[in-house]
Every structure is written in C-alpha cells, then in structure tokens.
Amino acid sequence: MRLFDRLPPSRLLLLVALALAIRPTLAADEPARPGAAHFEDQVRPLLARYCKECHGAEKPKGKFQVDLLTADFSDRANRQRWETLARRIEAREMPPEAKPRPSEEESQALCEWIARQTRAADDRRQKTEGRVALRRLNRVEYENTIRDLLAIDAELEDFLPPDSPANGFDNNSEAQHVSSFLMERYLDAANAALDLAIANLPQPKLLKLRLSCKEERLVKHNEERVNRLLDDGVVFFSSSPWQALTLAQFYPPDRGRYRFRISAYGFQSSTRPVPFCLEAGPMLMGTKNHLVGYFDAPPDRAAVIEIVDHLEARGTIRILPYGLAPSQVVHKIGADAYDGPGLAIESIDVEGPLHDQWPPESHRRIFGDLVQAPAPTSNRPERVEVVSEDPEDDGERILHEFVRRAFRRPVTNEDVKPFTALVKARLAEKSTFEQAVRVGLAAVLVSPQFLYLREGPGKLDDFALASRLSYFLWSTMPDDELYRAAERRELAQPEALHRQVERMLASPKAEVFVRNFVGQWLGLRDIDFTEPSHILYPEFDHLLKVSMVRECELFFAELLKNDLSLANFVASDFTMLNGRLAKHYAIEGVEGWEFRKCSLPPESHRGGVLTMAGVLKVTANGTTTSPVTRGAWVLEKILGTPPPRPPANVPALDPDIRGATTIREQLAKHREIPTCAACHAQIDPPGFALESFDVIGGRRDHYRTTGFGEEVILAGRRMPYLKGPPVDAAGVLADGRQFAGIDEFKQLLLRHKDRLARSLAEKLMTYATGAAPGAGDETEIAAIVDRVREKNYGLRSLIHEIVSSRLFRDK
C-alpha cells in the first residue's frame, strides 16, 4: 500500500481498474493448426490455378488477396476472408464466367473443407475460452445497472462514448474495447452516481402547487391572437412551435421525481381527441430537453392526465398541441371568433420532489441506518455526513454487501479485500468515514468485476446464467427474485428457467428489451440520421416520426405477448396504429395519440415490418429511395444473408432526384458491369418490391420530383413537388421467380419460414449472448428452428428456445 499512498485517489482507482482489466493473452507457442497439410497439398494449388490471376499480390481485384489466406482459422481476419471466399463460390459469383472455373466437385470440396476448418476452430475455442469473449456492459446496460444497484434516477449515458456495434448489436463482445479514456469516464460516471445516491442535505421541501395558464407570460403578453380565455382556463388554438406553453411559474430548486396532473380537454373538436406533446428539461437555448410523451385530451369533457417524470433542478415542462392550425391562420381570424379545434387546459397541479422516506432508499442501500452528523461547508451550512463509531468494521460490512450486489454473485473476503484496503488507507490519512467509504464504492463501480459479465468456459453457473438472462431481457442486473433462484441453484432446472423467463417477459422492465432489440435489429436507432426534404415531403412531422418507431416496438411486443408466428414480421393482417399513423396509411376510424391493434384492409398493402413507415424511412435518405439499400436491408435483417461489400473501384449510384431517369433505369446500366451483376441479382429484387413506398413510408404510384413532372394539387393547395414517372414494383428473384409487387413478394418469402426463423434466431442469440453464432453452432440453431416450427414459429416460444439452448447456457 505504500505506492498507493503516494497516488491521488482518482488515479489510484484508475490504475487498479486498468490492471484488473488486462486480459490474458494466448500462448505464443501454439500447435500447428489441423488441416495445414491439406491446405498446402490441395487448397493452395487450387487457389493458384483459379484465383491468383485476378487476386494475386499486385493490385488484387476487390482488394481480396489469396496469398493472405492461411490454414489458421483461429485468426479472425483470416477466417473472415475464407468465409467470404466460400460465399462467393457457393453463389457461383467467382470465378467470373469468362475465366476458367473449378468443377462442381472441386468447388464443393473446397467449401466443405472451409466449413470443417471453421467448425473445428470454433470447437477448439469453445473448449478453452468459450464461445463468447469477455463482455462489457454497454452504455444502456451500465446506466440501468447503476440505477437498480443504487436506486437512483440518473442519466449516465452521456458520460460514456457511444458503443461500437458488431454483428448488428452494440452489446457484442467483439467490438468492446477498453482505454484509459474510457476508464476515466467510468470513474466520472461512478462519482456522479454516488453524488446522487448519498444524501448530504436535509430532505427537500415538498412543493404542492396549482398553476393557472392565465398567469403564464405566453398567455398574458402574447401579441398573436391565438389563445382564448375561459372562466375555467385557457384554450390554445395553434400548434406553431413558438406558441408552446412553457411553465415559467415552475422552476423547482431541487432535482427529483415530480407529479403533474393536467386537467385538459379538446375544445370545439367534435368527437376527436386533441393530442399534445409534453417535454421536460431546462428549456434554455443550448440545453437538452427530453420527450415525456404524447397524450390525448378527450373531446369536450375535462380529464386529468397524470404523469410522473424526473426533473433536474431548475427544470420545467412544455406543452404543445398537435395538429392544430398555424399561428398565422388563427391570428388572422382572432381566437375569440375562431371556430376550429383547440386544446383547453383548466389547471396544472404539481407535486414534488417525491420521496417516500429520508434519507432516501439510495442512501440506505449503502449506509443502512448509520447516523449522520453535521459537516458544514462554506456554501452548505446544513450539510451532513455519515459517521461511525467503528469505521473499519462498518466500512468492511458496507463494502462486502455492496460488492456482492455489484458483482451479481456471492463474494469472498478476498474479493472484497482490495476495496476495504482502499477504505482503510483513506481512514489512515484522516479522511472522514463517509469520504473513505466513497473511495471504496467508486473503486467497485470501475472494477472489471462490475463492468464485465464474468463467465467461465463451459456451462455457466447459476449466477452467470442469471446475469446473462437479466441482461438479455432487461438490460440490467438480476433482481432479488432471480438472484435468490440462482442461490438455490434452480436455474439449471428447465421448468424453473421457463418460469423466470415468463415472469421477466411480463415485467415492465421487458420494455427495454423490446426497445433495444427492435431498435437495433430493424435499424430504427437511425430514424434521425436523415431529415426528409420539406419540399418533397411537407407532411412529415415529429409525431409521425415518433409514431413510426412506436408501431414497430408495439408490433413486436404484441407478437411476443401472444406467441404469434414470426411470419407476421413478413406479412400480417394487423398492425398497431394511432391517429397520425393511420392517416399516413390512409386507414379510417383511428384518432388521437393512443395506439391500438387495427386490422389492415388488403388495399393498404401493409402488414409486416417491411411495409412499416419506420423501416421504410431508415432505409431511405431524405429525398430518394434506393432498391439497393432496401434490398440489402431485407437480405441482412430478414433473410440473414447479408450481401458482400461492393468492389472498391465501382462508383456508387447518384440518384436523379429531378426525375429525368428512374432508379430502375440507372440500376439496369449498373448491372452491365460484370463484377456487379451477380450481387445485384440478389439485392435489387427485394428493393424493387418496396419501391411502392416513398422516403417516409407513404404509399405511392408515382415518384415525387422537383424538375420534371405534373403539378400536384391536394385539398385545394398546390404542392411544392411534382408528379414524376410511375413506380414499377415488379421484379424477378435470382432463382427466376417473379412478383408483381410487394404483396406477391411477401408470399414468396413466406414459402421459406424456416429461413426467416433461422435468421431471427441468430439475431436473438447474438443479442442475448453478445456473440454471433459461428459455423460450429449451425446444428444448435437448426435444432432451435425445428422446435419452434412445431410451435407455429411463435416468437415467445423462440425466446424460450434461445434461453434453454446450449449456446445460451454455455459461455
């Protein structure tokens, strides 16, 4: 400890964490890889005969050099090159038809050898290391775990850099790296979390306020005539952003959870509810606010809409009605004479910060009932700190319990010793008891035992299995019930494991699984990556964007809840709609923000995720659609057969947004390039099937353009875009099957439900375990598909099969 005594506490914790995080390296003297002799005698001559002319050492085509291939399939880069080669040969893409080609027997023998070597490498690695590399908590998992460990409302994601995805997901062990910068950020996040958890001040005063909108500056001093005063409140007639109601009367001095009760109704709205958007935050330029949600004010009768949300100190809320008239329209008529719909708000009741006890649960989880004594500072004379009559014993007891919960398993004195040593060292330096304990707690929160899921090779023990299950379905640490099941060694029993999965899927915590998995699987996290052109798509708005994402999430949740067939992801006769999305899909009878399960008329050509607006938006840019982008999305996300990367020397298509040529015409010329034709025969047809849907997922028969086309008039208004060439959504699959549009294309996909099930099983397994299934796992994945087929391909059944499989229960 003498060296540690000379180090500043923050640097000490950082060095300890980095030292513990260093992973053991493999021995340098490894035995020769199996298959090396066959490679030299049979494979290398075959590659030299058929591949080396184009892929030799000098300027290899596609930057693929066969001389780099070796018999060492444990080398990840080498293995990926072999797998690429096998795919191209199996698809008959290589060698080109104009070049000498191996016989069918030679091609088959080569692909079988690659598959055997891949499986053998997987088997060797799993026996010594396990299938999944050491896996770190990603940003979402870290924040959720801190929240549940300390019982705090904390936004910690911004402390950490974004997670890099691999194999489609950001919890994948292959992409997780550690640096000194990252450890510094973890330390900052840990200290911020402890600041929130430990109560050093008296309980904040509970505020109970009833606020009148008539007293808000926006209402009292508004120069535009867009609001009408009533005896019982104020009517807001405009949805223009600058007319949003910010509660300037309410800027609380303390952070915490606040309850808002908004008494509101739709004014002059006939039988339709009036949706409104609610945001919370500091509401200052350059600051970050968050969306609380959209809500419905019922027509012509007041209802109380109650929400509880977390606010930082000096935060407030903002209310903006949705779908009402622009401010200029209302002002021109005058609010008193305006006969259109509005949002009437009678009152807003606020209560908070809400605390069931003081010190709060977060403080008690660390210090229990230890007393606090005055510890004033110059700016906080009322400040207190926890004190102890037996600091070393109390510190050791606190750390032992904290380490057990943080490490998510039983711990020994040896596990706790490094952290209690830090506490004792700080006590010896005359630090206060609370400050010394904080050093130990912070060290735990940057320890690899906390940041990583510790899993030994072979079958997982009950505690490792509990953590894997909890981070799969909840993205956080096991709760007490799951931990107790692990203590009783119940999770090895299939019936007990099944019960836990059912319990966890029924919990509100499972919402994070739906949001995280669907957001990454379907690419919905990129919903803000592009902003649709306001000229070509003036109808796009924030509520539509939020509704797009929510439809996909609720649809997945509906299939999961009722164990419906995963074939619904391709074609279904229902979806989840609210009023905004129903309008976008031209479906009658749905109003307001609230989502509900709705039948889809055949003429809507909807059903399944392929035709959901959210998916169609993230597979397009802000102005045009590309069959290449959408086709590659279908191959990767739905069929599990991602296309190879395009050759580096082939330029990308530059879509003609003025409408002189269609994308189909451009792709026809592109396919004249020999190196592009084979891949585009696979990629383009699924993309053509989706051409009947525009950039924001609207159904279309013609393209929208800005240069060449007919004028468009809607509801008596001239649109800023023109009607372009007609859309052709027909296509021919690589195997010769034809389709006339999206409906026929879906039916072709449904003929291969096993293929759909296999793709989704692989993606769920990747997300659940942090590693994609390898070639050696094909038998296990096939067995999962066989069992799910017997259960009508139910999504909930698939989750159970994933969890009960060897791939999930073994490292």
Summary of the structure (lengths in Angstrom):
residues: 811
radius of gyration: 30.4
end to end distance: 35.8
largest distance: 93.8
contacts: 2544
relative contact order: 0.09
helix: 46%
strand: 15%
